[in-house]
Amino acid sequence: MSEDQITTIGKCYACKRTFGYIPAKVMTITIDPETGVPPDMTVLGGQREPSPEALARSVKEPICPACVERARRFTT
Ligand SMILES: [Zn+2]
């Protein structure tokens, strides 16, 4: 078993539920902690050019399979 197959327990950014995931395989969303939304998105849900500062402070948050599924249904 290789290192990147180890399951980690974390909190889904979207629904705040705790779930187990493999860091190398989990779906993540990049979030700017200052605004709580992705750096290339405005708080109103629009698109914008991400600023270097926003990108630098952004962190990757895991998304659970249920939310990935819901988002997929939402966009298609
Ligand atoms: Zn979720």
N, CA, C, O and the ligand as a Tripos MOL2 file, in Angstrom:
@<TRIPOS>MOLECULE
protein
  305   303    77     0     0
PROTEIN
NO_CHARGES

@<TRIPOS>ATOM
      1 N           0.8470   -1.1970    0.0000 N.3       1 MET1
      2 CA          0.0000    0.0000    0.0000 C.3       1 MET1
      3 C           0.8820    1.2460    0.0000 C.2       1 MET1
      4 O           1.7290    1.4110    0.8780 O.2       1 MET1
      5 N           0.6900    2.0910   -0.9490 N.am      2 SER2
      6 CA          1.5240    3.2820   -1.0270 C.3       2 SER2
      7 C           0.9720    4.3880   -0.1380 C.2       2 SER2
      8 O          -0.1890    4.3710    0.2690 O.2       2 SER2
      9 N           1.8260    5.3300    0.1430 N.am      3 GLU3
     10 CA          1.5240    6.4140    1.0740 C.3       3 GLU3
     11 C           0.2590    7.2030    0.7260 C.2       3 GLU3
     12 O          -0.5000    7.5880    1.6160 O.2       3 GLU3
     13 N           0.0360    7.4410   -0.5560 N.am      4 ASP4
     14 CA         -1.0970    8.2920   -0.9360 C.3       4 ASP4
     15 C          -2.4370    7.5500   -0.9290 C.2       4 ASP4
     16 O          -3.4570    8.0930   -1.3530 O.2       4 ASP4
     17 N          -2.4230    6.3120   -0.4470 N.am      5 GLN5
     18 CA         -3.6740    5.5590   -0.3540 C.3       5 GLN5
     19 C          -4.2590    5.6090    1.0560 C.2       5 GLN5
     20 O          -5.3250    5.0510    1.3140 O.2       5 GLN5
     21 N          -3.5660    6.2680    1.9470 N.am      6 ILE6
     22 CA         -4.0110    6.3250    3.3400 C.3       6 ILE6
     23 C          -5.2160    7.2550    3.4800 C.2       6 ILE6
     24 O          -5.2040    8.3900    3.0040 O.2       6 ILE6
     25 N          -6.2360    6.7580    4.1290 N.am      7 THR7
     26 CA         -7.4550    7.5330    4.2970 C.3       7 THR7
     27 C          -7.3020    8.5640    5.4180 C.2       7 THR7
     28 O          -6.8140    8.2670    6.5080 O.2       7 THR7
     29 N          -7.7290    9.7590    5.1120 N.am      8 THR8
     30 CA         -7.6990   10.8490    6.0750 C.3       8 THR8
     31 C          -9.1300   11.2000    6.4410 C.2       8 THR8
     32 O         -10.0450   11.0610    5.6300 O.2       8 THR8
     33 N          -9.3090   11.6550    7.6730 N.am      9 ILE9
     34 CA        -10.6370   12.1070    8.0770 C.3       9 ILE9
     35 C         -10.6530   13.6300    8.0340 C.2       9 ILE9
     36 O          -9.7770   14.2860    8.5970 O.2       9 ILE9
     37 N         -11.6310   14.1710    7.3790 N.am     10 GLY10
     38 CA        -11.7150   15.6210    7.2770 C.3      10 GLY10
     39 C         -13.1530   16.0710    7.1950 C.2      10 GLY10
     40 O         -14.0830   15.2660    7.2250 O.2      10 GLY10
     41 N         -13.3110   17.3660    7.0910 N.am     11 LYS11
     42 CA        -14.6430   17.9430    7.0520 C.3      11 LYS11
     43 C         -14.9160   18.4560    5.6400 C.2      11 LYS11
     44 O         -14.0930   19.1500    5.0420 O.2      11 LYS11
     45 N         -16.0740   18.1030    5.1310 N.am     12 CYS12
     46 CA        -16.4580   18.5990    3.8200 C.3      12 CYS12
     47 C         -16.6990   20.1040    3.9130 C.2      12 CYS12
     48 O         -17.3830   20.5810    4.8180 O.2      12 CYS12
     49 N         -16.1270   20.8390    2.9650 N.am     13 TYR13
     50 CA        -16.2750   22.2900    3.0220 C.3      13 TYR13
     51 C         -17.7190   22.7210    2.7430 C.2      13 TYR13
     52 O         -18.1920   23.7230    3.2810 O.2      13 TYR13
     53 N         -18.3960   21.9670    1.9130 N.am     14 ALA14
     54 CA        -19.7470   22.3720    1.5070 C.3      14 ALA14
     55 C         -20.8040   22.0570    2.5640 C.2      14 ALA14
     56 O         -21.6180   22.9180    2.8980 O.2      14 ALA14
     57 N         -20.8020   20.8260    3.0980 N.am     15 CYS15
     58 CA        -21.8770   20.4450    4.0200 C.3      15 CYS15
     59 C         -21.3940   20.2790    5.4580 C.2      15 CYS15
     60 O         -22.1900   19.9930    6.3520 O.2      15 CYS15
     61 N         -20.0820   20.4590    5.6860 N.am     16 LYS16
     62 CA        -19.4820   20.3910    7.0280 C.3      16 LYS16
     63 C         -19.5520   19.0140    7.6690 C.2      16 LYS16
     64 O         -19.2990   18.8660    8.8650 O.2      16 LYS16
     65 N         -19.8960   18.0060    6.8730 N.am     17 ARG17
     66 CA        -19.9460   16.6610    7.4080 C.3      17 ARG17
     67 C         -18.5410   16.0730    7.4510 C.2      17 ARG17
     68 O         -17.7300   16.3360    6.5640 O.2      17 ARG17
     69 N         -18.2540   15.2870    8.4680 N.am     18 THR18
     70 CA        -16.9610   14.6120    8.5600 C.3      18 THR18
     71 C         -17.0060   13.3650    7.6900 C.2      18 THR18
     72 O         -17.9690   12.5990    7.7380 O.2      18 THR18
     73 N         -15.9700   13.1670    6.9010 N.am     19 PHE19
     74 CA        -15.9230   11.9820    6.0580 C.3      19 PHE19
     75 C         -14.4840   11.5520    5.8460 C.2      19 PHE19
     76 O         -13.5540   12.3430    6.0030 O.2      19 PHE19
     77 N         -14.3130   10.2840    5.4850 N.am     20 GLY20
     78 CA        -12.9820    9.7610    5.2220 C.3      20 GLY20
     79 C         -12.6750    9.8600    3.7420 C.2      20 GLY20
     80 O         -13.5410    9.6030    2.9060 O.2      20 GLY20
     81 N         -11.4490   10.2310    3.4120 N.am     21 TYR21
     82 CA        -11.0850   10.3530    2.0040 C.3      21 TYR21
     83 C          -9.5970   10.1060    1.8120 C.2      21 TYR21
     84 O          -8.8090   10.1790    2.7550 O.2      21 TYR21
     85 N          -9.2360    9.8160    0.5880 N.am     22 ILE22
     86 CA         -7.8400    9.6470    0.2230 C.3      22 ILE22
     87 C          -7.3810   10.9770   -0.3870 C.2      22 ILE22
     88 O          -7.8620   11.3790   -1.4460 O.2      22 ILE22
     89 N          -6.4470   11.6520    0.2900 N.am     23 PRO23
     90 CA         -6.0560   13.0030   -0.1460 C.3      23 PRO23
     91 C          -5.6890   13.0920   -1.6310 C.2      23 PRO23
     92 O          -5.9790   14.0950   -2.2840 O.2      23 PRO23
     93 N          -5.0550   12.0490   -2.1600 N.am     24 ALA24
     94 CA         -4.6230   12.0900   -3.5540 C.3      24 ALA24
     95 C          -5.8100   11.9910   -4.5140 C.2      24 ALA24
     96 O          -5.6960   12.3520   -5.6860 O.2      24 ALA24
     97 N          -6.9440   11.5040   -4.0170 N.am     25 LYS25
     98 CA         -8.0720   11.2540   -4.9150 C.3      25 LYS25
     99 C          -9.2900   12.1130   -4.6410 C.2      25 LYS25
    100 O         -10.2040   12.1740   -5.4630 O.2      25 LYS25
    101 N          -9.3130   12.7710   -3.5040 N.am     26 VAL26
    102 CA        -10.5160   13.5090   -3.1400 C.3      26 VAL26
    103 C         -10.6880   14.7460   -4.0240 C.2      26 VAL26
    104 O          -9.7100   15.3340   -4.4870 O.2      26 VAL26
    105 N         -11.9050   15.1180   -4.2410 N.am     27 MET27
    106 CA        -12.2260   16.3400   -4.9530 C.3      27 MET27
    107 C         -12.0080   17.5140   -3.9900 C.2      27 MET27
    108 O         -12.4680   17.4720   -2.8490 O.2      27 MET27
    109 N         -11.3250   18.5350   -4.4350 N.am     28 THR28
    110 CA        -11.1030   19.6820   -3.5590 C.3      28 THR28
    111 C         -11.6040   20.9510   -4.2280 C.2      28 THR28
    112 O         -11.7710   21.0220   -5.4460 O.2      28 THR28
    113 N         -11.8320   21.9320   -3.3980 N.am     29 ILE29
    114 CA        -12.2030   23.2420   -3.9030 C.3      29 ILE29
    115 C         -11.2280   24.2340   -3.2890 C.2      29 ILE29
    116 O         -10.9110   24.1450   -2.1020 O.2      29 ILE29
    117 N         -10.7530   25.1760   -4.0900 N.am     30 THR30
    118 CA         -9.8260   26.1700   -3.5830 C.3      30 THR30
    119 C         -10.6220   27.3360   -3.0220 C.2      30 THR30
    120 O         -11.4310   27.9490   -3.7180 O.2      30 THR30
    121 N         -10.3790   27.6300   -1.7570 N.am     31 ILE31
    122 CA        -11.1590   28.6480   -1.0560 C.3      31 ILE31
    123 C         -10.2520   29.7570   -0.5400 C.2      31 ILE31
    124 O          -9.2020   29.4930    0.0460 O.2      31 ILE31
    125 N         -10.6610   30.9770   -0.7600 N.am     32 ASP32
    126 CA         -9.9850   32.1250   -0.1700 C.3      32 ASP32
    127 C         -10.5960   32.3290    1.2150 C.2      32 ASP32
    128 O         -11.7640   32.7010    1.3250 O.2      32 ASP32
    129 N          -9.8190   32.0890    2.2710 N.am     33 PRO33
    130 CA        -10.3880   32.1520    3.6320 C.3      33 PRO33
    131 C         -10.9690   33.5230    3.9780 C.2      33 PRO33
    132 O         -11.8210   33.6380    4.8590 O.2      33 PRO33
    133 N         -10.5120   34.5370    3.2940 N.am     34 GLU34
    134 CA        -10.9870   35.8800    3.5980 C.3      34 GLU34
    135 C         -12.4280   36.1010    3.1350 C.2      34 GLU34
    136 O         -13.1940   36.8090    3.7890 O.2      34 GLU34
    137 N         -12.7860   35.5000    2.0200 N.am     35 THR35
    138 CA        -14.1360   35.6880    1.4790 C.3      35 THR35
    139 C         -15.0070   34.4410    1.6250 C.2      35 THR35
    140 O         -16.2340   34.5270    1.5750 O.2      35 THR35
    141 N         -14.3690   33.2770    1.8070 N.am     36 GLY36
    142 CA        -15.1240   32.0360    1.9210 C.3      36 GLY36
    143 C         -15.5670   31.4740    0.5840 C.2      36 GLY36
    144 O         -16.3400   30.5160    0.5410 O.2      36 GLY36
    145 N         -15.0940   32.0500   -0.4990 N.am     37 VAL37
    146 CA        -15.4210   31.5460   -1.8340 C.3      37 VAL37
    147 C         -14.1240   31.3670   -2.6190 C.2      37 VAL37
    148 O         -13.0880   31.8950   -2.2150 O.2      37 VAL37
    149 N         -14.1600   30.6290   -3.7380 N.am     38 PRO38
    150 CA        -12.9420   30.4740   -4.5440 C.3      38 PRO38
    151 C         -12.3670   31.8240   -4.9600 C.2      38 PRO38
    152 O         -13.1180   32.7770   -5.1670 O.2      38 PRO38
    153 N         -11.0250   31.9160   -5.0850 N.am     39 PRO39
    154 CA        -10.3820   33.2030   -5.4040 C.3      39 PRO39
    155 C         -10.8020   33.7890   -6.7480 C.2      39 PRO39
    156 O         -10.6520   34.9900   -6.9710 O.2      39 PRO39
    157 N         -11.3260   32.9560   -7.6420 N.am     40 ASP40
    158 CA        -11.7400   33.4950   -8.9440 C.3      40 ASP40
    159 C         -13.2450   33.7370   -8.9920 C.2      40 ASP40
    160 O         -13.8290   33.8950  -10.0640 O.2      40 ASP40
    161 N         -13.8610   33.7620   -7.8070 N.am     41 MET41
    162 CA        -15.2990   33.9800   -7.7540 C.3      41 MET41
    163 C         -15.6010   35.1340   -6.8050 C.2      41 MET41
    164 O         -14.9680   35.2520   -5.7560 O.2      41 MET41
    165 N         -16.5310   35.9590   -7.1500 N.am     42 THR42
    166 CA        -16.9200   37.0360   -6.2490 C.3      42 THR42
    167 C         -17.9230   36.4940   -5.2380 C.2      42 THR42
    168 O         -18.5020   35.4290   -5.4510 O.2      42 THR42
    169 N         -18.1340   37.2120   -4.1440 N.am     43 VAL43
    170 CA        -19.0860   36.7370   -3.1270 C.3      43 VAL43
    171 C         -20.4960   36.6440   -3.6870 C.2      43 VAL43
    172 O         -21.3410   35.9410   -3.1330 O.2      43 VAL43
    173 N         -20.7510   37.3400   -4.7700 N.am     44 LEU44
    174 CA        -22.0800   37.2990   -5.3880 C.3      44 LEU44
    175 C         -22.2020   36.1540   -6.3900 C.2      44 LEU44
    176 O         -23.2540   35.9650   -7.0010 O.2      44 LEU44
    177 N         -21.1170   35.3880   -6.5580 N.am     45 GLY45
    178 CA        -21.1830   34.2310   -7.4390 C.3      45 GLY45
    179 C         -20.6930   34.5010   -8.8480 C.2      45 GLY45
    180 O         -20.7740   33.6270   -9.7120 O.2      45 GLY45
    181 N         -20.1820   35.7060   -9.0930 N.am     46 GLY46
    182 CA        -19.6730   36.0320  -10.4210 C.3      46 GLY46
    183 C         -18.2370   35.5810  -10.5930 C.2      46 GLY46
    184 O         -17.5960   35.1250   -9.6470 O.2      46 GLY46
    185 N         -17.7430   35.7150  -11.8100 N.am     47 GLN47
    186 CA        -16.3650   35.3570  -12.1000 C.3      47 GLN47
    187 C         -15.4930   36.5940  -12.0440 C.2      47 GLN47
    188 O         -15.9260   37.6910  -12.3960 O.2      47 GLN47
    189 N         -14.2510   36.4080  -11.5940 N.am     48 ARG48
    190 CA        -13.3140   37.5100  -11.6260 C.3      48 ARG48
    191 C         -11.9030   36.9590  -11.7570 C.2      48 ARG48
    192 O         -11.6540   35.7790  -11.5100 O.2      48 ARG48
    193 N         -10.9940   37.8260  -12.1490 N.am     49 GLU49
    194 CA         -9.6020   37.4550  -12.2520 C.3      49 GLU49
    195 C          -9.0510   37.3450  -10.8410 C.2      49 GLU49
    196 O          -9.1050   38.3250  -10.0980 O.2      49 GLU49
    197 N          -8.5180   36.1800  -10.4360 N.am     50 PRO50
    198 CA         -8.0260   36.0620   -9.0580 C.3      50 PRO50
    199 C          -6.7910   36.9210   -8.8250 C.2      50 PRO50
    200 O          -5.8870   36.9520   -9.6600 O.2      50 PRO50
    201 N          -6.7490   37.6090   -7.7100 N.am     51 SER51
    202 CA         -5.5850   38.4180   -7.3840 C.3      51 SER51
    203 C          -4.5000   37.5050   -6.8140 C.2      51 SER51
    204 O          -4.8110   36.4890   -6.1930 O.2      51 SER51
    205 N          -3.2160   37.8660   -7.0220 N.am     52 PRO52
    206 CA         -2.1280   37.0220   -6.5020 C.3      52 PRO52
    207 C          -2.2160   36.8340   -4.9940 C.2      52 PRO52
    208 O          -1.8660   35.7730   -4.4770 O.2      52 PRO52
    209 N          -2.6810   37.8540   -4.2910 N.am     53 GLU53
    210 CA         -2.8070   37.7560   -2.8280 C.3      53 GLU53
    211 C          -3.8540   36.7090   -2.4660 C.2      53 GLU53
    212 O          -3.6500   35.8990   -1.5610 O.2      53 GLU53
    213 N          -4.9740   36.7360   -3.1800 N.am     54 ALA54
    214 CA         -6.0460   35.7810   -2.9080 C.3      54 ALA54
    215 C          -5.5700   34.3600   -3.1880 C.2      54 ALA54
    216 O          -5.8740   33.4390   -2.4300 O.2      54 ALA54
    217 N          -4.8250   34.1830   -4.2750 N.am     55 LEU55
    218 CA         -4.3210   32.8550   -4.6200 C.3      55 LEU55
    219 C          -3.3210   32.3700   -3.5780 C.2      55 LEU55
    220 O          -3.2970   31.1880   -3.2350 O.2      55 LEU55
    221 N          -2.5000   33.2820   -3.0770 N.am     56 ALA56
    222 CA         -1.4580   32.9170   -2.1150 C.3      56 ALA56
    223 C          -2.0550   32.4530   -0.7940 C.2      56 ALA56
    224 O          -1.5150   31.5500   -0.1550 O.2      56 ALA56
    225 N          -3.1560   33.0580   -0.3790 N.am     57 ARG57
    226 CA         -3.7250   32.6780    0.9220 C.3      57 ARG57
    227 C          -4.7970   31.5940    0.7980 C.2      57 ARG57
    228 O          -5.3110   31.1030    1.8030 O.2      57 ARG57
    229 N          -5.1270   31.2300   -0.4240 N.am     58 SER58
    230 CA         -6.1690   30.2290   -0.6210 C.3      58 SER58
    231 C          -5.7240   28.8520   -0.1750 C.2      58 SER58
    232 O          -4.5500   28.4990   -0.2790 O.2      58 SER58
    233 N          -6.6620   28.0910    0.3140 N.am     59 VAL59
    234 CA         -6.3870   26.7300    0.7520 C.3      59 VAL59
    235 C          -7.3250   25.7700    0.0310 C.2      59 VAL59
    236 O          -8.4180   26.1460   -0.3930 O.2      59 VAL59
    237 N          -6.8780   24.5230   -0.1000 N.am     60 LYS60
    238 CA         -7.7050   23.5090   -0.7360 C.3      60 LYS60
    239 C          -8.5390   22.8200    0.3230 C.2      60 LYS60
    240 O          -8.0070   22.3210    1.3150 O.2      60 LYS60
    241 N          -9.8270   22.7910    0.1190 N.am     61 GLU61
    242 CA        -10.7440   22.1570    1.0670 C.3      61 GLU61
    243 C         -11.3650   20.9330    0.3980 C.2      61 GLU61
    244 O         -11.7510   20.9910   -0.7700 O.2      61 GLU61
    245 N         -11.4640   19.8210    1.1370 N.am     62 PRO62
    246 CA        -12.0500   18.6060    0.5650 C.3      62 PRO62
    247 C         -13.5700   18.7060    0.4370 C.2      62 PRO62
    248 O         -14.2420   19.3590    1.2350 O.2      62 PRO62
    249 N         -14.0750   18.0510   -0.5710 N.am     63 ILE63
    250 CA        -15.5250   17.9990   -0.7980 C.3      63 ILE63
    251 C         -15.9460   16.5320   -0.7780 C.2      63 ILE63
    252 O         -15.3280   15.7020   -1.4450 O.2      63 ILE63
    253 N         -16.9860   16.2120   -0.0240 N.am     64 CYS64
    254 CA        -17.3970   14.8100    0.0930 C.3      64 CYS64
    255 C         -18.1100   14.3550   -1.1770 C.2      64 CYS64
    256 O         -18.6260   15.1770   -1.9350 O.2      64 CYS64
    257 N         -18.1370   13.0310   -1.4070 N.am     65 PRO65
    258 CA        -18.7440   12.5030   -2.6450 C.3      65 PRO65
    259 C         -20.1960   12.9310   -2.8380 C.2      65 PRO65
    260 O         -20.6340   13.1420   -3.9690 O.2      65 PRO65
    261 N         -20.9390   13.0610   -1.7490 N.am     66 ALA66
    262 CA        -22.3460   13.4580   -1.8610 C.3      66 ALA66
    263 C         -22.4630   14.8550   -2.4560 C.2      66 ALA66
    264 O         -23.3300   15.1140   -3.2900 O.2      66 ALA66
    265 N         -21.5840   15.7510   -2.0200 N.am     67 CYS67
    266 CA        -21.6200   17.1230   -2.5240 C.3      67 CYS67
    267 C         -21.1060   17.2010   -3.9630 C.2      67 CYS67
    268 O         -21.6060   17.9880   -4.7670 O.2      67 CYS67
    269 N         -20.1050   16.3790   -4.2760 N.am     68 VAL68
    270 CA        -19.6020   16.3260   -5.6530 C.3      68 VAL68
    271 C         -20.7370   15.8880   -6.5750 C.2      68 VAL68
    272 O         -20.9360   16.4460   -7.6540 O.2      68 VAL68
    273 N         -21.4720   14.8790   -6.1240 N.am     69 GLU69
    274 CA        -22.5930   14.3530   -6.8930 C.3      69 GLU69
    275 C         -23.6690   15.4210   -7.0780 C.2      69 GLU69
    276 O         -24.2310   15.5740   -8.1630 O.2      69 GLU69
    277 N         -23.9440   16.1530   -6.0050 N.am     70 ARG70
    278 CA        -24.9750   17.1860   -6.0570 C.3      70 ARG70
    279 C         -24.5520   18.3080   -7.0000 C.2      70 ARG70
    280 O         -25.3580   18.8190   -7.7770 O.2      70 ARG70
    281 N         -23.2660   18.6850   -6.9190 N.am     71 ALA71
    282 CA        -22.7580   19.7490   -7.7840 C.3      71 ALA71
    283 C         -22.8110   19.3310   -9.2390 C.2      71 ALA71
    284 O         -23.0830   20.1440  -10.1230 O.2      71 ALA71
    285 N         -22.5480   18.0520   -9.4790 N.am     72 ARG72
    286 CA        -22.5550   17.5330  -10.8340 C.3      72 ARG72
    287 C         -23.9670   17.6070  -11.4070 C.2      72 ARG72
    288 O         -24.1600   17.9900  -12.5610 O.2      72 ARG72
    289 N         -24.9440   17.2380  -10.5960 N.am     73 ARG73
    290 CA        -26.3280   17.2800  -11.0420 C.3      73 ARG73
    291 C         -26.7800   18.7180  -11.2780 C.2      73 ARG73
    292 O         -27.6180   19.0000  -12.1340 O.2      73 ARG73
    293 N         -26.2040   19.6020  -10.5010 N.am     74 PHE74
    294 CA        -26.5350   21.0210  -10.5750 C.3      74 PHE74
    295 C         -26.0670   21.6490  -11.8770 C.2      74 PHE74
    296 O         -26.7430   22.5050  -12.4470 O.2      74 PHE74
    297 N         -24.8900   21.2110  -12.3450 N.am     75 THR75
    298 CA        -24.2920   21.8410  -13.5090 C.3      75 THR75
    299 C         -24.6750   21.1670  -14.8140 C.2      75 THR75
    300 O         -24.4970   21.7600  -15.8780 O.2      75 THR75
    301 N         -25.1960   19.9430  -14.7700 N.am     76 THR76
    302 CA        -25.5540   19.2810  -16.0160 C.3      76 THR76
    303 C         -27.0530   19.2230  -16.2380 C.2      76 THR76
    304 O         -27.5070   18.6910  -17.2510 O.2      76 THR76
    305 ZN        -20.3710   17.4750    1.5720 Zn       77 ZN77
@<TRIPOS>BOND
     1     1     2 1
     2     2     3 1
     3     3     4 2
     4     3     5 am
     5     5     6 1
     6     6     7 1
     7     7     8 2
     8     7     9 am
     9     9    10 1
    10    10    11 1
    11    11    12 2
    12    11    13 am
    13    13    14 1
    14    14    15 1
    15    15    16 2
    16    15    17 am
    17    17    18 1
    18    18    19 1
    19    19    20 2
    20    19    21 am
    21    21    22 1
    22    22    23 1
    23    23    24 2
    24    23    25 am
    25    25    26 1
    26    26    27 1
    27    27    28 2
    28    27    29 am
    29    29    30 1
    30    30    31 1
    31    31    32 2
    32    31    33 am
    33    33    34 1
    34    34    35 1
    35    35    36 2
    36    35    37 am
    37    37    38 1
    38    38    39 1
    39    39    40 2
    40    39    41 am
    41    41    42 1
    42    42    43 1
    43    43    44 2
    44    43    45 am
    45    45    46 1
    46    46    47 1
    47    47    48 2
    48    47    49 am
    49    49    50 1
    50    50    51 1
    51    51    52 2
    52    51    53 am
    53    53    54 1
    54    54    55 1
    55    55    56 2
    56    55    57 am
    57    57    58 1
    58    58    59 1
    59    59    60 2
    60    59    61 am
    61    61    62 1
    62    62    63 1
    63    63    64 2
    64    63    65 am
    65    65    66 1
    66    66    67 1
    67    67    68 2
    68    67    69 am
    69    69    70 1
    70    70    71 1
    71    71    72 2
    72    71    73 am
    73    73    74 1
    74    74    75 1
    75    75    76 2
    76    75    77 am
    77    77    78 1
    78    78    79 1
    79    79    80 2
    80    79    81 am
    81    81    82 1
    82    82    83 1
    83    83    84 2
    84    83    85 am
    85    85    86 1
    86    86    87 1
    87    87    88 2
    88    87    89 am
    89    89    90 1
    90    90    91 1
    91    91    92 2
    92    91    93 am
    93    93    94 1
    94    94    95 1
    95    95    96 2
    96    95    97 am
    97    97    98 1
    98    98    99 1
    99    99   100 2
   100    99   101 am
   101   101   102 1
   102   102   103 1
   103   103   104 2
   104   103   105 am
   105   105   106 1
   106   106   107 1
   107   107   108 2
   108   107   109 am
   109   109   110 1
   110   110   111 1
   111   111   112 2
   112   111   113 am
   113   113   114 1
   114   114   115 1
   115   115   116 2
   116   115   117 am
   117   117   118 1
   118   118   119 1
   119   119   120 2
   120   119   121 am
   121   121   122 1
   122   122   123 1
   123   123   124 2
   124   123   125 am
   125   125   126 1
   126   126   127 1
   127   127   128 2
   128   127   129 am
   129   129   130 1
   130   130   131 1
   131   131   132 2
   132   131   133 am
   133   133   134 1
   134   134   135 1
   135   135   136 2
   136   135   137 am
   137   137   138 1
   138   138   139 1
   139   139   140 2
   140   139   141 am
   141   141   142 1
   142   142   143 1
   143   143   144 2
   144   143   145 am
   145   145   146 1
   146   146   147 1
   147   147   148 2
   148   147   149 am
   149   149   150 1
   150   150   151 1
   151   151   152 2
   152   151   153 am
   153   153   154 1
   154   154   155 1
   155   155   156 2
   156   155   157 am
   157   157   158 1
   158   158   159 1
   159   159   160 2
   160   159   161 am
   161   161   162 1
   162   162   163 1
   163   163   164 2
   164   163   165 am
   165   165   166 1
   166   166   167 1
   167   167   168 2
   168   167   169 am
   169   169   170 1
   170   170   171 1
   171   171   172 2
   172   171   173 am
   173   173   174 1
   174   174   175 1
   175   175   176 2
   176   175   177 am
   177   177   178 1
   178   178   179 1
   179   179   180 2
   180   179   181 am
   181   181   182 1
   182   182   183 1
   183   183   184 2
   184   183   185 am
   185   185   186 1
   186   186   187 1
   187   187   188 2
   188   187   189 am
   189   189   190 1
   190   190   191 1
   191   191   192 2
   192   191   193 am
   193   193   194 1
   194   194   195 1
   195   195   196 2
   196   195   197 am
   197   197   198 1
   198   198   199 1
   199   199   200 2
   200   199   201 am
   201   201   202 1
   202   202   203 1
   203   203   204 2
   204   203   205 am
   205   205   206 1
   206   206   207 1
   207   207   208 2
   208   207   209 am
   209   209   210 1
   210   210   211 1
   211   211   212 2
   212   211   213 am
   213   213   214 1
   214   214   215 1
   215   215   216 2
   216   215   217 am
   217   217   218 1
   218   218   219 1
   219   219   220 2
   220   219   221 am
   221   221   222 1
   222   222   223 1
   223   223   224 2
   224   223   225 am
   225   225   226 1
   226   226   227 1
   227   227   228 2
   228   227   229 am
   229   229   230 1
   230   230   231 1
   231   231   232 2
   232   231   233 am
   233   233   234 1
   234   234   235 1
   235   235   236 2
   236   235   237 am
   237   237   238 1
   238   238   239 1
   239   239   240 2
   240   239   241 am
   241   241   242 1
   242   242   243 1
   243   243   244 2
   244   243   245 am
   245   245   246 1
   246   246   247 1
   247   247   248 2
   248   247   249 am
   249   249   250 1
   250   250   251 1
   251   251   252 2
   252   251   253 am
   253   253   254 1
   254   254   255 1
   255   255   256 2
   256   255   257 am
   257   257   258 1
   258   258   259 1
   259   259   260 2
   260   259   261 am
   261   261   262 1
   262   262   263 1
   263   263   264 2
   264   263   265 am
   265   265   266 1
   266   266   267 1
   267   267   268 2
   268   267   269 am
   269   269   270 1
   270   270   271 1
   271   271   272 2
   272   271   273 am
   273   273   274 1
   274   274   275 1
   275   275   276 2
   276   275   277 am
   277   277   278 1
   278   278   279 1
   279   279   280 2
   280   279   281 am
   281   281   282 1
   282   282   283 1
   283   283   284 2
   284   283   285 am
   285   285   286 1
   286   286   287 1
   287   287   288 2
   288   287   289 am
   289   289   290 1
   290   290   291 1
   291   291   292 2
   292   291   293 am
   293   293   294 1
   294   294   295 1
   295   295   296 2
   296   295   297 am
   297   297   298 1
   298   298   299 1
   299   299   300 2
   300   299   301 am
   301   301   302 1
   302   302   303 1
   303   303   304 2
@<TRIPOS>SUBSTRUCTURE
     1 MET1         2 RESIDUE 1 A MET
     2 SER2         6 RESIDUE 1 A SER
     3 GLU3        10 RESIDUE 1 A GLU
     4 ASP4        14 RESIDUE 1 A ASP
     5 GLN5        18 RESIDUE 1 A GLN
     6 ILE6        22 RESIDUE 1 A ILE
     7 THR7        26 RESIDUE 1 A THR
     8 THR8        30 RESIDUE 1 A THR
     9 ILE9        34 RESIDUE 1 A ILE
    10 GLY10       38 RESIDUE 1 A GLY
    11 LYS11       42 RESIDUE 1 A LYS
    12 CYS12       46 RESIDUE 1 A CYS
    13 TYR13       50 RESIDUE 1 A TYR
    14 ALA14       54 RESIDUE 1 A ALA
    15 CYS15       58 RESIDUE 1 A CYS
    16 LYS16       62 RESIDUE 1 A LYS
    17 ARG17       66 RESIDUE 1 A ARG
    18 THR18       70 RESIDUE 1 A THR
    19 PHE19       74 RESIDUE 1 A PHE
    20 GLY20       78 RESIDUE 1 A GLY
    21 TYR21       82 RESIDUE 1 A TYR
    22 ILE22       86 RESIDUE 1 A ILE
    23 PRO23       90 RESIDUE 1 A PRO
    24 ALA24       94 RESIDUE 1 A ALA
    25 LYS25       98 RESIDUE 1 A LYS
    26 VAL26      102 RESIDUE 1 A VAL
    27 MET27      106 RESIDUE 1 A MET
    28 THR28      110 RESIDUE 1 A THR
    29 ILE29      114 RESIDUE 1 A ILE
    30 THR30      118 RESIDUE 1 A THR
    31 ILE31      122 RESIDUE 1 A ILE
    32 ASP32      126 RESIDUE 1 A ASP
    33 PRO33      130 RESIDUE 1 A PRO
    34 GLU34      134 RESIDUE 1 A GLU
    35 THR35      138 RESIDUE 1 A THR
    36 GLY36      142 RESIDUE 1 A GLY
    37 VAL37      146 RESIDUE 1 A VAL
    38 PRO38      150 RESIDUE 1 A PRO
    39 PRO39      154 RESIDUE 1 A PRO
    40 ASP40      158 RESIDUE 1 A ASP
    41 MET41      162 RESIDUE 1 A MET
    42 THR42      166 RESIDUE 1 A THR
    43 VAL43      170 RESIDUE 1 A VAL
    44 LEU44      174 RESIDUE 1 A LEU
    45 GLY45      178 RESIDUE 1 A GLY
    46 GLY46      182 RESIDUE 1 A GLY
    47 GLN47      186 RESIDUE 1 A GLN
    48 ARG48      190 RESIDUE 1 A ARG
    49 GLU49      194 RESIDUE 1 A GLU
    50 PRO50      198 RESIDUE 1 A PRO
    51 SER51      202 RESIDUE 1 A SER
    52 PRO52      206 RESIDUE 1 A PRO
    53 GLU53      210 RESIDUE 1 A GLU
    54 ALA54      214 RESIDUE 1 A ALA
    55 LEU55      218 RESIDUE 1 A LEU
    56 ALA56      222 RESIDUE 1 A ALA
    57 ARG57      226 RESIDUE 1 A ARG
    58 SER58      230 RESIDUE 1 A SER
    59 VAL59      234 RESIDUE 1 A VAL
    60 LYS60      238 RESIDUE 1 A LYS
    61 GLU61      242 RESIDUE 1 A GLU
    62 PRO62      246 RESIDUE 1 A PRO
    63 ILE63      250 RESIDUE 1 A ILE
    64 CYS64      254 RESIDUE 1 A CYS
    65 PRO65      258 RESIDUE 1 A PRO
    66 ALA66      262 RESIDUE 1 A ALA
    67 CYS67      266 RESIDUE 1 A CYS
    68 VAL68      270 RESIDUE 1 A VAL
    69 GLU69      274 RESIDUE 1 A GLU
    70 ARG70      278 RESIDUE 1 A ARG
    71 ALA71      282 RESIDUE 1 A ALA
    72 ARG72      286 RESIDUE 1 A ARG
    73 ARG73      290 RESIDUE 1 A ARG
    74 PHE74      294 RESIDUE 1 A PHE
    75 THR75      298 RESIDUE 1 A THR
    76 THR76      302 RESIDUE 1 A THR
    77 ZN77       305 GROUP 0 **** ****
